Amino acid sequence: MADTQMQTVAFFGASGGVGLAALKQTLASGRQCVALCRNPAKLTAILPLESNPNLRVVQGNAHDVAAVSTCLLARTGVLVDQIISTIGGALVLSKMSIDDPEVCRKGAAVLLEALANLRRDGAVGKPHIIACSTTGLSRFGRDIPVAMIPLYHVALKVPHEDKVIMEDRLVSSGEEFTIVRPSLMVSEEETTKKVRVGLEDPKTGRISAAIGYKITKSDAGRWIAETLVLKKHDEYINKIAMITT
């Protein structure tokens, strides 16, 4: 992999929550970062460009191939080193759904299309795609506490169906990926709690378990940055990591 200062990481969904926490840590490491935002002012109010010279902010939507493609080039003809996608919809409890029930599956499809188009046009590189999903989706046994089953399989059924499709698209894509499944994310607060990790191979099954009730968005973002970007542990490549505190 390239030297730290030469590495470029693209972020989708970094205006808040998990993505913002991961972006902050990645910027602090000296890596070049590109963030796609529908409202750039929201991000630059938190991370002013004048004090973050290694940050480039692009206005656009993660469902727009052209906008996504702009973020995937580190320089002419060369793809970024890593991609972190934490996009998701806003929960609408009254409908037991989210404002866009296909937000994650569309985001994955657009991302893969953009990569294919850029390679067709001559771009080189194989970015490591890191996608934020959720626990409760395992095909290899229970990965949530029993008390959480009604919430996950009834109230959150629609957004979880969307994330399953997103995951399946990444797994079958041929791209290098890590899917991160945090337990229920309850706040933005960063804590000092140790993050416990379970691991699955999407083709062969459960490697280790980590079942818990919750994790904060900031703790999830910190774990992503520290484990998958700053150090990039190979055991997570083409695997699914369940994280909780």
C-alpha positions in Angstrom: 0.0 0.0 0.0 1.1 3.6 -0.6 2.8 5.7 2.1 0.3 7.3 4.5 0.5 10.7 3.0 -0.1 9.3 -0.4 -3.1 7.2 0.5 -6.5 8.6 -0.4 -9.8 7.6 1.3 -13.2 8.4 -0.1 -16.1 8.9 2.3 -19.8 8.6 1.6 -22.1 9.6 4.5 -19.5 11.5 6.5 -21.5 14.5 7.6 -22.3 12.9 10.9 -22.3 9.8 13.0 -20.1 6.9 12.2 -18.7 8.4 9.0 -17.8 11.7 10.6 -15.9 9.9 13.4 -14.0 7.8 11.0 -13.2 10.8 8.8 -11.8 12.8 11.7 -9.4 10.0 12.7 -8.4 9.5 9.1 -7.7 13.1 8.5 -5.6 13.2 11.7 -3.4 10.4 10.3 -2.4 12.6 7.3 -4.2 10.7 4.7 -5.9 12.5 1.8 -9.7 12.4 2.2 -12.5 13.1 -0.2 -16.0 13.4 1.2 -19.2 13.5 -0.8 -21.9 15.6 0.9 -25.4 16.8 -0.2 -24.8 19.8 2.0 -21.0 20.5 2.2 -21.6 23.4 4.6 -22.7 20.9 7.2 -19.4 19.1 7.1 -17.1 22.2 6.7 -18.8 23.8 9.7 -17.3 20.9 11.7 -14.1 20.4 9.7 -13.1 23.8 8.2 -11.1 23.4 5.0 -8.6 26.0 6.0 -7.5 23.8 9.0 -7.9 20.5 7.1 -5.8 20.9 4.0 -5.9 17.1 3.3 -9.8 17.2 3.0 -11.6 17.7 -0.3 -15.4 18.1 -0.1 -17.6 17.3 -3.2 -21.2 18.4 -3.4 -23.5 15.6 -4.6 -25.6 12.6 -3.8 -24.3 9.0 -3.2 -26.9 7.8 -5.8 -25.5 9.9 -8.6 -22.9 8.0 -10.6 -21.1 11.1 -11.8 -20.8 12.6 -8.3 -19.6 9.3 -6.9 -17.1 8.9 -9.7 -15.6 12.3 -9.0 -14.7 11.1 -5.5 -13.2 7.8 -6.5 -10.1 9.2 -8.3 -7.1 9.9 -6.1 -5.5 11.5 -9.2 -5.9 11.2 -12.9 -6.2 7.5 -13.8 -5.7 6.2 -10.3 -8.5 5.0 -8.0 -8.5 5.9 -4.3 -7.0 3.4 -1.8 -10.1 2.9 0.4 -13.8 3.7 0.3 -15.9 4.2 3.5 -19.7 4.2 3.0 -21.9 4.9 6.0 -24.9 6.1 4.1 -28.4 5.4 5.5 -31.9 6.7 5.7 -33.7 8.6 8.5 -35.9 6.4 10.6 -39.6 7.0 10.4 -41.0 5.2 13.4 -44.7 5.9 12.5 -44.2 3.9 9.3 -41.7 1.4 10.8 -39.5 2.3 7.8 -36.9 4.9 6.7 -37.3 7.9 4.4 -35.7 6.0 1.5 -36.2 2.2 1.9 -33.6 1.5 -0.8 -30.9 4.0 0.2 -28.2 1.4 0.9 -28.8 -1.0 -2.0 -28.9 1.9 -4.4 -25.7 3.4 -2.9 -23.9 0.0 -3.4 -25.1 -0.3 -7.0 -24.0 3.2 -7.9 -20.6 2.7 -6.2 -19.9 -0.5 -8.1 -21.2 1.0 -11.4 -18.9 4.0 -10.9 -15.9 1.8 -10.3 -16.6 -0.3 -13.4 -17.0 2.9 -15.5 -13.7 4.4 -14.3 -11.8 1.1 -15.0 -13.4 0.9 -18.4 -12.0 4.4 -19.0 -8.5 3.3 -18.0 -8.4 4.0 -14.2 -6.3 1.5 -12.2 -6.5 0.3 -8.6 -8.6 -1.9 -6.3 -10.0 0.1 -3.4 -10.9 -1.6 -0.2 -14.6 -0.9 0.3 -15.7 -0.6 3.9 -19.5 -0.5 4.3 -21.4 0.1 7.5 -24.4 -2.2 8.0 -26.0 -3.6 11.2 -26.2 -6.6 13.5 -29.3 -8.8 13.2 -28.5 -9.9 9.7 -26.4 -13.0 10.2 -27.2 -16.1 8.2 -25.1 -18.1 10.6 -26.9 -17.8 13.9 -28.1 -15.2 16.3 -25.9 -12.1 16.6 -28.1 -9.9 18.8 -29.4 -10.4 22.4 -32.7 -12.2 22.6 -34.4 -9.1 24.0 -33.5 -7.2 20.8 -35.2 -9.6 18.4 -38.6 -7.9 18.3 -37.0 -4.5 17.6 -34.7 -5.8 14.9 -37.0 -8.1 13.1 -40.2 -6.1 13.3 -39.6 -2.4 13.9 -36.4 -2.3 11.8 -37.4 -4.9 9.2 -37.4 -2.5 6.2 -34.0 -0.8 6.7 -32.5 -4.2 7.5 -33.8 -5.7 4.3 -32.1 -2.9 2.4 -28.8 -3.5 4.2 -29.0 -7.3 3.3 -29.2 -6.4 -0.4 -26.3 -3.9 0.0 -24.2 -6.6 1.7 -25.0 -9.2 -0.9 -24.0 -6.8 -3.8 -20.7 -6.1 -2.2 -20.0 -9.8 -1.4 -20.7 -10.9 -5.0 -18.9 -7.9 -6.6 -15.4 -9.2 -6.8 -14.2 -6.1 -5.0 -12.1 -6.2 -1.8 -14.5 -5.4 1.1 -15.2 -5.3 4.8 -18.7 -5.1 6.0 -19.0 -3.7 9.5 -22.1 -4.5 11.5 -22.4 -2.3 14.7 -24.9 -3.3 17.3 -27.6 -0.7 18.1 -26.1 2.8 17.8 -27.6 5.0 20.5 -25.6 8.2 20.6 -22.8 10.3 19.0 -20.7 10.2 22.2 -17.2 8.7 22.1 -16.4 6.5 25.1 -13.4 4.6 26.4 -15.1 1.3 26.3 -13.4 -1.6 24.6 -15.0 -2.6 21.3 -15.7 -6.3 21.1 -15.5 -7.9 17.7 -17.1 -11.0 16.1 -16.2 -12.2 12.7 -17.9 -14.0 9.8 -16.9 -15.2 6.4 -20.0 -14.5 4.3 -19.4 -17.8 2.4 -18.2 -20.2 5.1 -19.8 -18.9 8.3 -19.1 -17.7 11.8 -15.5 -17.4 12.9 -16.1 -15.7 16.3 -19.0 -14.1 18.1 -19.5 -10.8 19.9 -23.1 -10.2 21.0 -24.0 -7.0 22.7 -26.8 -4.4 23.1 -25.2 -1.1 21.8 -22.3 0.9 20.6 -22.0 4.7 20.1 -21.6 6.0 16.6 -18.3 7.6 17.5 -16.9 4.4 18.9 -18.0 2.6 15.8 -16.3 5.2 13.6 -13.2 5.2 15.7 -12.9 1.4 15.4 -13.4 1.5 11.6 -10.6 4.1 11.3 -8.2 2.5 13.7 -8.7 -1.1 12.6 -9.5 -0.9 8.9 -7.8 2.3 7.7 -4.9 3.2 9.9 -3.7 -0.4 10.4 -5.7 -2.4 7.9 -5.7 -5.8 9.6 -5.8 -8.4 6.8 -8.1 -10.8 8.8 -11.0 -8.4 8.0 -10.6 -8.5 4.3 -13.6 -10.0 2.6 -15.2 -10.6 6.0 -18.0 -9.2 8.1 -17.2 -7.7 11.5 -19.8 -7.4 14.2 -18.8 -4.7 16.7 -20.3 -3.9 20.1 -19.2 -2.5 23.5 
